[in-house]
Each structure stands twice: as C-alpha cells, then as structure tokens.
Amino acid sequence: MLTRRDTMALGLGVAAVAMVPGVASASAVDDAISAFTGGAAVADGGVTINAPEIAENGNTVPIEVEAAGAVSILMLAAGNPTPGVATFNFGEGAGTSRAATRIRLGGTQDVIAIAKLADGSYARGAVEVKVTIGGCGG
Amino acid sequence: MSDVRPRIRLPRSAKAGDVVEVKTLISHNMETGTRRDGSGNTIPRQIINRFTCEYGGKMVVDMEMHPAISANPYVEFDVKVEESADFVFTWYDDDGSVYSETQAFEVG
C-alpha cells in the first residue's frame, strides 16, 4: 500500500525523469549494441571515428568511421532521444571499410561505433563531440 | 516528397583495381517525427531509411538510416573498380517511394 511519503517519492522520481526528456538511457544504447552483436564480447579499439571536437551546429555534424576488415559498422549517438544513427554494411564491391556522413546530435555526447569484423568478432570505438547548438530542437 | 533530387560525385577517371571515393547527397527533409508544428501537433516521421550503392551488380554499401541522419543525407564511401560498369544508387523513403540514380563509369 502506498503511504503519503511513497507517493511523494514516486512523484519526485517521475519529475526527475520528466526533466531529462530526449536523452537515450544507457540501457537503450546497450540494447542497440547487443541487438547488433547478438551479445558477443566487444573489444575496445580498432575502430576510428573522425568527428569535430566541437560542433557548432548539432543539426549537421560530419562523422567518418573506419575499421579495417569490418563487414558492417553500427553508429550510435548515446545522448540523442534514440541512440540509433546508422548501420553501414559493406559489400564485395567496397574498396575500404570506411564511410562518412552527417548526423544530428541533440547535445554534447559520445558517438559510438561498433564494427563487426570479417572473422565474426566485434570492436568498439567512441569519441565525445561537444555541441554548441543542439540538433533536435523543434 | 516532390523535391527529392539525388546528386553524385565520382572521380573523372580511374584505372583497373583503383579504389575510388564516391560522394552522394539527396535533398530530403529527414523529418524526425519528434518535432511539433505551430499548434503543438507532432509532425509525422518521414525519413530515408535505407541507401544502397551497387557497382557492376556488386553491392558496395547497404546503409540503414535513422532520424539522427541530417537533412539532405550525405554519404561518402570507397569503391574498388576493376572494369567499366554502372553505378546504381538507391534511396528508400518511409512513404514507400524509391529514388534511383544510375551513372556509367569508365575504367581506362
């Protein structure tokens, strides 16, 4: 049974959650990674992310990912309302395992890349991008 | 969307076995589905959710896109060219539209 104090605490909790809308929870990032890897171990390193250290406009932030020998690369933005950004699957016509695009970042956050290598193992890279004006405003 | 226009940049020439850089851009709002209009109603999501490039019938890159891809999505990647063939670029819209662009490429 809920006491008055419990109700207050519950209300505070809801308020705290409501105050940070538009930020993916850590579990959403973990879920996206395990959906990609099938729960396999992910080694640190071996994935290069080129991004500006400071992005003035979060609406269009240039990002380049490269992982030698990767067959696909998952790109996530850990601080966006939903973490998914893109997945690059490289086919037999690809010259390298490199791709560049432009992405939206809602604020300063980590951009994470997970590469699936040809031998079936996974590698991870991450870089923090400071954003002056967020790219998720309405 | 009626104003969707693909643009492709390829190198002028290449030799057999070269790795060439391809740059693509398509004009598209990439509406995220989280924005609201002036009266507070959510604007429905409409993005390009997939982009593919094939060269000579071989898949080069098959990209899945989410709303975090900027408006007018730009994609750059590398292709190994062994012989002259066609590039086929395809973009898939949430509304079911498919935009396609074919460009012949000479390998000399």
gemmi code that builds the backbone of each chain (N, CA, C; Angstrom):
import gemmi

chains = {
    "A": [
        ("MET", (0.846, -1.195, 0.000), (0.000, 0.000, 0.000), (0.880, 1.242, 0.000)),
        ("LEU", (0.466, 2.236, -0.741), (1.255, 3.454, -0.875), (0.977, 4.406, 0.284)),
        ("THR", (2.011, 4.759, 0.983), (1.862, 5.795, 2.009), (1.999, 7.157, 1.331)),
        ("ARG", (1.728, 8.176, 2.088), (1.849, 9.525, 1.545), (3.301, 9.787, 1.123)),
        ("ARG", (4.236, 9.275, 1.972), (5.650, 9.503, 1.666), (6.055, 8.793, 0.364)),
        ("ASP", (5.567, 7.579, 0.191), (5.873, 6.840, -1.046), (5.375, 7.615, -2.255)),
        ("THR", (4.164, 8.147, -2.116), (3.563, 8.874, -3.228), (4.411, 10.084, -3.597)),
        ("MET", (4.900, 10.771, -2.543), (5.768, 11.926, -2.786), (7.037, 11.500, -3.527)),
        ("ALA", (7.644, 10.405, -3.039), (8.886, 9.931, -3.640), (8.650, 9.541, -5.092)),
        ("LEU", (7.529, 8.883, -5.320), (7.167, 8.468, -6.677), (7.047, 9.698, -7.573)),
        ("GLY", (6.373, 10.717, -7.020), (6.192, 11.962, -7.772), (7.520, 12.597, -8.120)),
        ("LEU", (8.448, 12.599, -7.169), (9.771, 13.169, -7.416), (10.496, 12.399, -8.508)),
        ("GLY", (10.372, 11.081, -8.433), (11.034, 10.241, -9.430), (10.511, 10.548, -10.824)),
        ("VAL", (9.212, 10.647, -10.934), (8.589, 10.947, -12.227), (9.057, 12.310, -12.712)),
        ("ALA", (9.121, 13.283, -11.782), (9.564, 14.621, -12.149), (11.002, 14.583, -12.648)),
        ("ALA", (11.855, 13.802, -11.956), (13.260, 13.731, -12.348), (13.393, 13.140, -13.752)),
        ("VAL", (12.607, 12.118, -14.036), (12.652, 11.508, -15.362), (12.129, 12.499, -16.396)),
        ("ALA", (11.060, 13.206, -16.026), (10.459, 14.140, -16.966), (11.376, 15.315, -17.279)),
        ("MET", (12.311, 15.609, -16.356), (13.199, 16.747, -16.584), (14.283, 16.459, -17.600)),
        ("VAL", (14.550, 15.214, -17.869), (15.575, 14.906, -18.862), (14.950, 14.176, -20.053)),
        ("PRO", (14.052, 14.833, -20.764), (13.484, 14.183, -21.937), (14.533, 14.199, -23.046)),
        ("GLY", (14.357, 13.359, -23.996), (15.213, 13.439, -25.160), (16.630, 12.986, -24.936)),
        ("VAL", (16.875, 12.173, -23.943), (18.205, 11.579, -23.791), (18.031, 10.077, -23.671)),
        ("ALA", (18.701, 9.353, -24.550), (18.575, 7.907, -24.525), (19.160, 7.376, -23.226)),
        ("SER", (18.504, 6.409, -22.622), (19.050, 5.817, -21.408), (20.207, 4.902, -21.783)),
        ("ALA", (21.064, 4.663, -20.787), (22.217, 3.799, -21.031), (21.768, 2.433, -21.536)),
        ("SER", (20.608, 1.978, -21.036), (20.153, 0.652, -21.448), (19.734, 0.635, -22.909)),
        ("ALA", (19.237, 1.780, -23.432), (18.869, 1.829, -24.852), (20.107, 1.655, -25.723)),
        ("VAL", (21.229, 2.237, -25.276), (22.483, 2.082, -26.007), (22.946, 0.623, -25.931)),
        ("ASP", (22.900, 0.054, -24.705), (23.309, -1.345, -24.532), (22.430, -2.279, -25.360)),
        ("ASP", (21.121, -1.980, -25.387), (20.198, -2.808, -26.168), (20.543, -2.764, -27.654)),
        ("ALA", (20.849, -1.548, -28.141), (21.175, -1.399, -29.558), (22.448, -2.162, -29.891)),
        ("ILE", (23.422, -2.116, -28.958), (24.688, -2.820, -29.188), (24.463, -4.331, -29.173)),
        ("SER", (23.692, -4.823, -28.188), (23.540, -6.283, -28.128), (22.651, -6.802, -29.266)),
        ("ALA", (21.733, -5.932, -29.774), (20.953, -6.347, -30.948), (21.876, -6.536, -32.158)),
        ("PHE", (22.932, -5.730, -32.216), (23.880, -5.778, -33.335), (24.863, -6.930, -33.179)),
        ("THR", (25.337, -7.148, -31.947), (26.383, -8.144, -31.726), (25.810, -9.514, -31.360)),
        ("GLY", (24.521, -9.562, -31.028), (23.961, -10.807, -30.540), (24.519, -11.169, -29.170)),
        ("GLY", (24.990, -10.166, -28.447), (25.502, -10.399, -27.094), (26.962, -10.798, -27.037)),
        ("ALA", (27.637, -10.849, -28.189), (29.048, -11.249, -28.203), (29.920, -10.181, -27.552)),
        ("ALA", (31.124, -10.595, -27.125), (32.056, -9.662, -26.499), (32.525, -8.642, -27.535)),
        ("VAL", (32.767, -7.410, -27.078), (33.217, -6.334, -27.959), (34.552, -5.820, -27.439)),
        ("ALA", (35.577, -5.892, -28.305), (36.908, -5.431, -27.902), (37.004, -3.924, -28.088)),
        ("ASP", (37.775, -3.277, -27.202), (37.989, -1.838, -27.347), (39.082, -1.582, -28.367)),
        ("GLY", (38.871, -0.594, -29.215), (39.895, -0.210, -30.176), (39.695, -0.859, -31.523)),
        ("GLY", (40.434, -0.379, -32.528), (40.318, -0.924, -33.866), (39.280, -0.235, -34.717)),
        ("VAL", (38.570, 0.722, -34.124), (37.582, 1.497, -34.875), (37.977, 2.963, -34.760)),
        ("THR", (38.113, 3.622, -35.902), (38.476, 5.034, -35.903), (37.238, 5.866, -36.206)),
        ("ILE", (36.987, 6.860, -35.368), (35.894, 7.795, -35.624), (36.505, 9.176, -35.789)),
        ("ASN", (36.278, 9.782, -36.937), (36.724, 11.158, -37.138), (35.521, 12.077, -37.022)),
        ("ALA", (35.588, 12.957, -36.034), (34.483, 13.890, -35.800), (35.093, 15.170, -35.263)),
        ("PRO", (34.406, 16.292, -35.433), (34.941, 17.512, -34.851), (34.889, 17.425, -33.331)),
        ("GLU", (35.883, 18.007, -32.654), (35.877, 18.016, -31.196), (34.721, 18.882, -30.697)),
        ("ILE", (34.528, 20.011, -31.394), (33.418, 20.909, -31.062), (32.597, 21.132, -32.328)),
        ("ALA", (31.302, 20.843, -32.243), (30.405, 21.075, -33.380), (29.532, 22.270, -33.028)),
        ("GLU", (29.580, 23.303, -33.857), (28.778, 24.485, -33.546), (27.311, 24.223, -33.796)),
        ("ASN", (27.011, 23.432, -34.801), (25.624, 23.181, -35.172), (25.339, 21.684, -35.100)),
        ("GLY", (24.526, 21.301, -34.113), (24.223, 19.882, -33.936), (23.334, 19.301, -35.022)),
        ("ASN", (22.812, 20.148, -35.894), (21.943, 19.638, -36.963), (22.714, 18.900, -38.034)),
        ("THR", (23.971, 19.226, -38.187), (24.735, 18.562, -39.228), (26.201, 18.485, -38.798)),
        ("VAL", (26.544, 17.333, -38.215), (27.887, 17.107, -37.699), (28.559, 16.058, -38.584)),
        ("PRO", (29.661, 16.404, -39.246), (30.325, 15.421, -40.101), (31.002, 14.325, -39.270)),
        ("ILE", (30.756, 13.078, -39.634), (31.315, 11.937, -38.907), (31.861, 10.946, -39.935)),
        ("GLU", (33.052, 10.430, -39.665), (33.626, 9.399, -40.525), (34.006, 8.216, -39.648)),
        ("VAL", (33.659, 7.013, -40.086), (34.053, 5.822, -39.335), (34.854, 4.905, -40.251)),
        ("GLU", (35.825, 4.253, -39.654), (36.642, 3.306, -40.409), (37.098, 2.203, -39.470)),
        ("ALA", (37.025, 0.966, -39.942), (37.513, -0.159, -39.168), (38.036, -1.179, -40.176)),
        ("ALA", (39.352, -1.362, -40.190), (39.955, -2.264, -41.166), (39.339, -3.657, -41.033)),
        ("GLY", (38.891, -4.200, -42.149), (38.362, -5.555, -42.149), (36.926, -5.679, -41.669)),
        ("ALA", (36.249, -4.544, -41.475), (34.868, -4.616, -40.985), (33.908, -4.970, -42.121)),
        ("VAL", (32.930, -5.796, -41.819), (31.864, -6.077, -42.781), (30.661, -5.173, -42.523)),
        ("SER", (30.505, -4.724, -41.277), (29.485, -3.712, -41.009), (29.870, -2.896, -39.789)),
        ("ILE", (29.379, -1.679, -39.770), (29.659, -0.752, -38.666), (28.345, -0.124, -38.213)),
        ("LEU", (28.081, -0.253, -36.916), (26.910, 0.363, -36.290), (27.341, 1.685, -35.667)),
        ("MET", (26.577, 2.755, -35.923), (26.901, 4.064, -35.349), (25.766, 4.493, -34.423)),
        ("LEU", (26.143, 4.888, -33.193), (25.154, 5.287, -32.194), (25.511, 6.650, -31.612)),
        ("ALA", (24.480, 7.415, -31.265), (24.667, 8.684, -30.553), (24.050, 8.499, -29.175)),
        ("ALA", (24.920, 8.374, -28.156), (24.453, 7.945, -26.832), (23.557, 8.970, -26.156)),
        ("GLY", (23.611, 10.230, -26.574), (22.840, 11.268, -25.894), (21.653, 11.791, -26.674)),
        ("ASN", (21.277, 11.118, -27.748), (20.099, 11.528, -28.511), (18.846, 10.872, -27.930)),
        ("PRO", (17.637, 11.356, -28.300), (16.404, 10.740, -27.793), (16.358, 9.240, -28.077)),
        ("THR", (16.796, 8.832, -29.253), (17.003, 7.411, -29.538), (18.426, 7.283, -30.072)),
        ("PRO", (19.156, 6.249, -29.643), (20.586, 6.219, -29.948), (20.934, 5.855, -31.397)),
        ("GLY", (20.023, 5.239, -32.126), (20.346, 4.759, -33.474), (20.703, 5.895, -34.413)),
        ("VAL", (21.770, 5.730, -35.176), (22.142, 6.710, -36.201), (22.158, 6.032, -37.562)),
        ("ALA", (22.995, 5.011, -37.698), (23.115, 4.340, -38.986), (23.835, 3.015, -38.811)),
        ("THR", (23.631, 2.121, -39.782), (24.435, 0.907, -39.894), (24.931, 0.827, -41.327)),
        ("PHE", (26.247, 0.713, -41.485), (26.844, 0.557, -42.808), (27.193, -0.914, -43.002)),
        ("ASN", (26.647, -1.522, -44.053), (27.025, -2.890, -44.401), (27.847, -2.835, -45.680)),
        ("PHE", (29.102, -3.286, -45.604), (29.986, -3.199, -46.759), (29.907, -4.478, -47.578)),
        ("GLY", (29.673, -4.322, -48.880), (29.542, -5.475, -49.767), (30.848, -5.809, -50.454)),
        ("GLU", (30.795, -6.765, -51.391), (32.025, -7.217, -52.041), (32.606, -6.148, -52.971)),
        ("GLY", (31.811, -5.148, -53.349), (32.321, -4.086, -54.203), (32.985, -2.953, -53.445)),
        ("ALA", (32.972, -3.015, -52.133), (33.534, -1.925, -51.331), (35.053, -1.905, -51.433)),
        ("GLY", (35.629, -0.696, -51.509), (37.077, -0.561, -51.604), (37.743, -0.549, -50.243)),
        ("THR", (37.042, -0.032, -49.247), (37.553, 0.024, -47.873), (36.355, -0.182, -46.948)),
        ("SER", (36.633, -0.314, -45.659), (35.543, -0.344, -44.672), (35.472, 1.026, -44.010)),
        ("ARG", (35.188, 2.012, -44.831), (35.141, 3.402, -44.384), (33.875, 4.041, -44.937)),
        ("ALA", (33.260, 4.902, -44.149), (32.122, 5.665, -44.647), (32.053, 6.968, -43.881)),
        ("ALA", (31.505, 7.977, -44.535), (31.323, 9.268, -43.877), (29.918, 9.755, -44.144)),
        ("THR", (29.349, 10.444, -43.162), (28.020, 11.007, -43.324), (27.903, 12.228, -42.421)),
        ("ARG", (26.712, 12.800, -42.351), (26.471, 13.942, -41.469), (25.303, 13.604, -40.574)),
        ("ILE", (25.454, 13.864, -39.276), (24.439, 13.411, -38.328), (23.939, 14.542, -37.434)),
        ("ARG", (22.816, 14.252, -36.757), (22.225, 15.200, -35.814), (22.617, 14.786, -34.395)),
        ("LEU", (23.071, 15.760, -33.618), (23.381, 15.497, -32.212), (22.612, 16.501, -31.360)),
        ("GLY", (21.822, 15.975, -30.409), (20.978, 16.831, -29.579), (21.750, 17.637, -28.553)),
        ("GLY", (22.984, 17.291, -28.303), (23.810, 17.997, -27.324), (25.157, 17.318, -27.242)),
        ("THR", (25.992, 17.790, -26.328), (27.310, 17.183, -26.132), (27.144, 15.728, -25.696)),
        ("GLN", (27.830, 14.829, -26.343), (27.629, 13.409, -26.080), (28.701, 12.559, -26.757)),
        ("ASP", (28.652, 11.254, -26.432), (29.557, 10.301, -27.068), (28.925, 9.744, -28.341)),
        ("VAL", (29.723, 9.682, -29.390), (29.341, 8.949, -30.593), (30.091, 7.629, -30.535)),
        ("ILE", (29.348, 6.531, -30.670), (29.911, 5.190, -30.501), (29.819, 4.450, -31.829)),
        ("ALA", (30.859, 3.728, -32.183), (30.816, 2.883, -33.375), (31.220, 1.463, -32.983)),
        ("ILE", (30.424, 0.491, -33.424), (30.720, -0.920, -33.192), (30.937, -1.548, -34.563)),
        ("ALA", (32.080, -2.190, -34.744), (32.379, -2.816, -36.028), (32.290, -4.324, -35.903)),
        ("LYS", (31.638, -4.938, -36.887), (31.662, -6.395, -36.996), (32.757, -6.743, -37.988)),
        ("LEU", (33.756, -7.479, -37.543), (34.887, -7.808, -38.400), (34.618, -9.102, -39.161)),
        ("ALA", (35.406, -9.303, -40.215), (35.171, -10.438, -41.098), (35.254, -11.774, -40.355)),
        ("ASP", (36.064, -11.836, -39.282), (36.203, -13.093, -38.538), (35.072, -13.294, -37.523)),
        ("GLY", (34.098, -12.376, -37.520), (32.948, -12.545, -36.629), (33.118, -11.895, -35.270)),
        ("SER", (34.302, -11.289, -35.025), (34.495, -10.600, -33.752), (34.023, -9.148, -33.873)),
        ("TYR", (33.941, -8.475, -32.730), (33.430, -7.104, -32.703), (34.433, -6.170, -32.042)),
        ("ALA", (34.474, -4.937, -32.534), (35.360, -3.926, -31.971), (34.565, -2.648, -31.776)),
        ("ARG", (35.074, -1.822, -30.853), (34.329, -0.633, -30.455), (35.231, 0.585, -30.455)),
        ("GLY", (34.657, 1.713, -30.841), (35.335, 2.995, -30.716), (34.323, 4.023, -30.257)),
        ("ALA", (34.793, 5.080, -29.589), (33.883, 6.130, -29.152), (34.629, 7.444, -29.125)),
        ("VAL", (33.914, 8.514, -29.349), (34.513, 9.838, -29.305), (33.459, 10.816, -28.792)),
        ("GLU", (33.918, 11.759, -27.954), (32.978, 12.753, -27.450), (32.950, 13.955, -28.388)),
        ("VAL", (31.742, 14.408, -28.707), (31.585, 15.610, -29.528), (30.857, 16.651, -28.690)),
        ("LYS", (31.487, 17.817, -28.550), (30.834, 18.919, -27.823), (29.973, 19.690, -28.810)),
        ("VAL", (28.721, 19.901, -28.438), (27.769, 20.539, -29.344), (27.336, 21.881, -28.754)),
        ("THR", (27.492, 22.937, -29.534), (27.139, 24.271, -29.057), (25.625, 24.498, -29.161)),
        ("ILE", (25.048, 24.188, -30.331), (23.604, 24.316, -30.519), (23.068, 22.946, -30.920)),
        ("GLY", (22.175, 22.382, -30.102), (21.682, 21.031, -30.338), (20.877, 20.915, -31.610)),
        ("GLY", (20.824, 19.694, -32.124), (20.179, 19.457, -33.412), (18.855, 18.753, -33.316)),
        ("CYS", (18.222, 18.725, -32.160), (16.952, 18.022, -32.059), (15.824, 18.968, -31.682)),
        ("GLY", (16.083, 20.259, -31.751), (15.069, 21.238, -31.360), (13.915, 21.273, -32.349)),
        ("GLY", (12.750, 21.625, -31.866), (11.586, 21.676, -32.755), (11.252, 23.100, -33.146)),
    ],
    "B": [
        ("MET", (7.521, 13.013, -51.356), (8.146, 14.326, -51.495), (8.479, 14.585, -52.947)),
        ("SER", (8.215, 15.789, -53.393), (8.364, 16.085, -54.813), (9.726, 16.678, -55.141)),
        ("ASP", (10.397, 17.239, -54.120), (11.628, 17.974, -54.392), (12.873, 17.141, -54.147)),
        ("VAL", (12.722, 15.828, -54.162), (13.858, 14.952, -53.890), (14.757, 14.887, -55.125)),
        ("ARG", (16.040, 15.250, -54.935), (16.946, 15.259, -56.075), (18.294, 14.672, -55.656)),
        ("PRO", (18.686, 13.549, -56.264), (19.983, 12.973, -55.905), (21.130, 13.678, -56.628)),
        ("ARG", (22.264, 13.756, -55.950), (23.484, 14.279, -56.567), (24.627, 13.329, -56.253)),
        ("ILE", (25.436, 13.045, -57.266), (26.519, 12.072, -57.134), (27.810, 12.724, -57.587)),
        ("ARG", (28.885, 12.502, -56.861), (30.193, 12.946, -57.355), (31.133, 11.748, -57.438)),
        ("LEU", (31.615, 11.524, -58.673), (32.555, 10.433, -58.931), (33.859, 11.044, -59.440)),
        ("PRO", (34.978, 10.338, -59.299), (36.209, 10.860, -59.889), (36.109, 10.866, -61.416)),
        ("ARG", (36.923, 11.707, -62.067), (36.863, 11.814, -63.533), (37.334, 10.525, -64.205)),
        ("SER", (38.345, 9.910, -63.623), (38.880, 8.713, -64.266), (39.468, 7.792, -63.205)),
        ("ALA", (39.665, 6.540, -63.606), (40.269, 5.570, -62.703), (40.888, 4.456, -63.530)),
        ("LYS", (41.874, 3.802, -62.931), (42.485, 2.637, -63.569), (41.943, 1.366, -62.915)),
        ("ALA", (42.028, 0.267, -63.642), (41.540, -1.002, -63.108), (42.213, -1.303, -61.774)),
        ("GLY", (41.427, -1.675, -60.800), (41.958, -2.016, -59.487), (42.023, -0.841, -58.523)),
        ("ASP", (41.744, 0.371, -59.031), (41.770, 1.549, -58.159), (40.631, 1.505, -57.144)),
        ("VAL", (40.873, 2.169, -56.012), (39.809, 2.412, -55.040), (39.397, 3.874, -55.188)),
        ("VAL", (38.148, 4.109, -55.567), (37.696, 5.475, -55.813), (36.695, 5.902, -54.737)),
        ("GLU", (36.727, 7.209, -54.468), (35.842, 7.774, -53.451), (34.562, 8.279, -54.130)),
        ("VAL", (33.427, 7.883, -53.581), (32.126, 8.284, -54.125), (31.417, 9.135, -53.082)),
        ("LYS", (30.875, 10.280, -53.529), (30.124, 11.159, -52.622), (28.702, 11.285, -53.135)),
        ("THR", (27.728, 11.091, -52.255), (26.329, 11.167, -52.667), (25.562, 12.080, -51.720)),
        ("LEU", (24.579, 12.742, -52.275), (23.712, 13.611, -51.467), (22.335, 13.582, -52.107)),
        ("ILE", (21.302, 13.563, -51.274), (19.949, 13.638, -51.820), (19.172, 14.667, -51.009)),
        ("SER", (18.424, 15.515, -51.700), (17.664, 16.551, -50.998), (16.438, 15.912, -50.362)),
        ("HIS", (16.351, 16.011, -49.037), (15.245, 15.391, -48.298), (15.233, 15.969, -46.886)),
        ("ASN", (14.044, 16.286, -46.374), (13.927, 16.918, -45.050), (14.372, 16.029, -43.906)),
        ("MET", (14.231, 14.704, -44.063), (14.522, 13.774, -42.969), (13.766, 14.191, -41.703)),
        ("GLU", (12.452, 14.264, -41.818), (11.604, 14.686, -40.687), (11.680, 13.624, -39.588)),
        ("THR", (12.081, 14.032, -38.380), (12.418, 13.049, -37.344), (11.213, 12.383, -36.696)),
        ("GLY", (10.055, 13.056, -36.724), (8.900, 12.514, -36.016), (8.826, 12.957, -34.568)),
        ("THR", (9.793, 13.769, -34.119), (9.746, 14.269, -32.740), (9.441, 15.767, -32.697)),
        ("ARG", (9.453, 16.420, -33.862), (9.196, 17.868, -33.857), (7.692, 18.130, -33.827)),
        ("ARG", (7.334, 19.326, -33.349), (5.930, 19.741, -33.309), (5.742, 20.961, -34.182)),
        ("ASP", (4.537, 21.063, -34.756), (4.244, 22.249, -35.568), (3.746, 23.378, -34.663)),
        ("GLY", (3.359, 24.507, -35.253), (2.974, 25.692, -34.503), (1.847, 25.458, -33.522)),
        ("SER", (0.937, 24.526, -33.835), (-0.194, 24.288, -32.938), (0.042, 23.107, -32.006)),
        ("GLY", (1.267, 22.635, -31.921), (1.610, 21.625, -30.928), (1.399, 20.192, -31.380)),
        ("ASN", (1.042, 19.993, -32.628), (0.851, 18.624, -33.112), (2.187, 18.050, -33.593)),
        ("THR", (2.400, 16.776, -33.296), (3.628, 16.129, -33.737), (3.636, 16.013, -35.261)),
        ("ILE", (4.749, 16.386, -35.849), (4.903, 16.244, -37.298), (5.351, 14.808, -37.563)),
        ("PRO", (4.586, 14.060, -38.383), (4.924, 12.642, -38.553), (6.310, 12.424, -39.144)),
        ("ARG", (6.932, 11.335, -38.704), (8.260, 10.991, -39.209), (8.193, 10.692, -40.703)),
        ("GLN", (9.144, 11.241, -41.445), (9.349, 10.802, -42.826), (10.815, 10.964, -43.173)),
        ("ILE", (11.514, 9.855, -43.198), (12.949, 9.905, -43.500), (13.269, 8.918, -44.618)),
        ("ILE", (14.463, 9.034, -45.134), (15.010, 7.971, -45.977), (15.614, 6.971, -45.010)),
        ("ASN", (15.143, 5.723, -45.047), (15.579, 4.760, -44.031), (16.648, 3.801, -44.549)),
        ("ARG", (16.909, 3.836, -45.864), (17.930, 2.922, -46.392), (18.536, 3.512, -47.643)),
        ("PHE", (19.834, 3.327, -47.803), (20.537, 3.766, -49.007), (21.440, 2.624, -49.454)),
        ("THR", (21.447, 2.350, -50.755), (22.355, 1.314, -51.251), (23.118, 1.836, -52.473)),
        ("CYS", (24.312, 1.316, -52.662), (25.085, 1.576, -53.872), (25.613, 0.248, -54.383)),
        ("GLU", (25.373, -0.007, -55.674), (25.929, -1.191, -56.329), (26.826, -0.732, -57.469)),
        ("TYR", (27.874, -1.494, -57.721), (28.737, -1.217, -58.879), (28.889, -2.507, -59.673)),
        ("GLY", (28.473, -2.461, -60.932), (28.572, -3.657, -61.768), (27.815, -4.831, -61.175)),
        ("GLY", (26.690, -4.540, -60.497), (25.870, -5.592, -59.921), (26.334, -6.081, -58.563)),
        ("LYS", (27.513, -5.587, -58.109), (28.008, -5.993, -56.783), (27.639, -4.935, -55.751)),
        ("MET", (27.160, -5.374, -54.605), (26.828, -4.441, -53.531), (28.099, -3.782, -53.006)),
        ("VAL", (28.076, -2.471, -52.916), (29.202, -1.733, -52.335), (28.893, -1.409, -50.877)),
        ("VAL", (27.779, -0.706, -50.681), (27.385, -0.372, -49.315), (25.859, -0.387, -49.233)),
        ("ASP", (25.369, -0.942, -48.139), (23.938, -1.003, -47.858), (23.791, -0.374, -46.474)),
        ("MET", (23.210, 0.813, -46.443), (23.206, 1.616, -45.214), (21.793, 1.754, -44.675)),
        ("GLU", (21.652, 1.486, -43.380), (20.378, 1.681, -42.683), (20.445, 3.047, -41.999)),
        ("MET", (19.427, 3.874, -42.212), (19.448, 5.236, -41.653), (18.359, 5.426, -40.618)),
        ("HIS", (18.687, 6.183, -39.585), (17.734, 6.548, -38.534), (17.513, 8.066, -38.570)),
        ("PRO", (16.552, 8.562, -37.763), (16.277, 10.006, -37.818), (17.472, 10.885, -37.441)),
        ("ALA", (18.515, 10.310, -36.839), (19.685, 11.106, -36.476), (20.567, 11.435, -37.678)),
        ("ILE", (20.208, 10.953, -38.864), (20.933, 11.372, -40.066), (20.396, 12.751, -40.470)),
        ("SER", (21.311, 13.672, -40.753), (20.928, 15.056, -41.051), (20.048, 15.147, -42.286)),
        ("ALA", (19.314, 16.269, -42.378), (18.562, 16.582, -43.583), (19.510, 16.577, -44.774)),
        ("ASN", (18.984, 16.259, -45.942), (19.781, 16.144, -47.165), (20.936, 15.159, -46.948)),
        ("PRO", (20.601, 13.894, -46.703), (21.625, 12.925, -46.281), (22.796, 12.817, -47.261)),
        ("TYR", (23.969, 12.917, -46.659), (25.236, 12.854, -47.388), (25.922, 11.557, -46.998)),
        ("VAL", (26.392, 10.816, -47.976), (27.110, 9.576, -47.690), (28.329, 9.500, -48.602)),
        ("GLU", (29.452, 9.148, -48.002), (30.714, 9.054, -48.735), (31.343, 7.694, -48.424)),
        ("PHE", (31.869, 7.023, -49.461), (32.438, 5.691, -49.254), (33.386, 5.381, -50.408)),
        ("ASP", (34.044, 4.234, -50.334), (35.065, 3.862, -51.316), (34.651, 2.607, -52.083)),
        ("VAL", (34.972, 2.612, -53.369), (34.591, 1.501, -54.239), (35.822, 1.001, -54.972)),
        ("LYS", (35.958, -0.310, -55.051), (37.049, -0.879, -55.846), (36.525, -1.108, -57.264)),
        ("VAL", (37.156, -0.474, -58.255), (36.686, -0.590, -59.638), (37.667, -1.427, -60.455)),
        ("GLU", (37.188, -2.559, -60.948), (38.045, -3.439, -61.761), (37.826, -3.195, -63.252)),
        ("GLU", (36.608, -2.803, -63.635), (36.299, -2.578, -65.053), (35.135, -1.607, -65.166)),
        ("SER", (34.947, -1.051, -66.355), (33.861, -0.099, -66.569), (32.522, -0.765, -66.267)),
        ("ALA", (31.658, -0.026, -65.571), (30.354, -0.588, -65.210), (29.445, 0.553, -64.776)),
        ("ASP", (28.221, 0.213, -64.434), (27.263, 1.210, -63.967), (27.234, 1.266, -62.440)),
        ("PHE", (27.179, 2.464, -61.922), (26.843, 2.676, -60.521), (25.326, 2.776, -60.414)),
        ("VAL", (24.723, 2.077, -59.480), (23.294, 2.231, -59.212), (23.135, 2.645, -57.750)),
        ("PHE", (22.565, 3.823, -57.560), (22.330, 4.376, -56.223), (20.834, 4.343, -55.954)),
        ("THR", (20.427, 3.873, -54.783), (19.001, 3.772, -54.475), (18.744, 4.263, -53.058)),
        ("TRP", (17.724, 5.108, -52.933), (17.302, 5.623, -51.624), (15.868, 5.166, -51.382)),
        ("TYR", (15.579, 4.699, -50.157), (14.247, 4.194, -49.805), (13.608, 5.132, -48.786)),
        ("ASP", (12.447, 5.686, -49.146), (11.736, 6.639, -48.293), (10.743, 5.897, -47.403)),
        ("ASP", (10.488, 6.446, -46.190), (9.459, 5.903, -45.295), (8.102, 5.767, -45.979)),
        ("ASP", (7.790, 6.686, -46.905), (6.464, 6.663, -47.542), (6.383, 5.637, -48.678)),
        ("GLY", (7.425, 4.840, -48.837), (7.411, 3.792, -49.853), (8.058, 4.204, -51.164)),
        ("SER", (8.324, 5.503, -51.322), (8.980, 5.956, -52.556), (10.399, 5.404, -52.623)),
        ("VAL", (10.842, 5.128, -53.837), (12.210, 4.687, -54.062), (12.811, 5.618, -55.106)),
        ("TYR", (13.937, 6.243, -54.758), (14.614, 7.140, -55.683), (15.875, 6.441, -56.160)),
        ("SER", (16.050, 6.416, -57.483), (17.178, 5.668, -58.016), (17.938, 6.511, -59.031)),
        ("GLU", (19.235, 6.315, -59.072), (20.086, 7.069, -59.992), (21.147, 6.100, -60.523)),
        ("THR", (21.314, 6.086, -61.847), (22.326, 5.213, -62.448), (23.350, 6.073, -63.176)),
        ("GLN", (24.630, 5.767, -62.969), (25.677, 6.501, -63.680), (26.720, 5.525, -64.183)),
        ("ALA", (27.023, 5.661, -65.487), (28.068, 4.826, -66.064), (29.425, 5.347, -65.629)),
        ("PHE", (30.386, 4.433, -65.423), (31.730, 4.849, -65.013), (32.756, 4.127, -65.880)),
        ("GLU", (33.709, 4.912, -66.417), (34.722, 4.374, -67.318), (35.997, 4.052, -66.539)),
        ("VAL", (36.462, 2.846, -66.676), (37.762, 2.480, -66.112), (38.710, 2.265, -67.283)),
        ("GLY", (39.777, 3.072, -67.355), (40.643, 3.038, -68.530), (42.027, 2.511, -68.245)),
    ],
}
model = gemmi.Model(1)
for chain_id, residues in chains.items():
    chain = gemmi.Chain(chain_id)
    for i, (resn, *xyz) in enumerate(residues, 1):
        res = gemmi.Residue()
        res.name, res.seqid = resn, gemmi.SeqId(i, " ")
        for name, pos in zip(("N", "CA", "C"), xyz):
            atom = gemmi.Atom()
            atom.name, atom.element = name, gemmi.Element(name[0])
            atom.pos, atom.b_iso = gemmi.Position(*pos), 0.0
            res.add_atom(atom)
        chain.add_residue(res)
    model.add_chain(chain)
structure = gemmi.Structure()
structure.add_model(model)
structure.setup_entities()
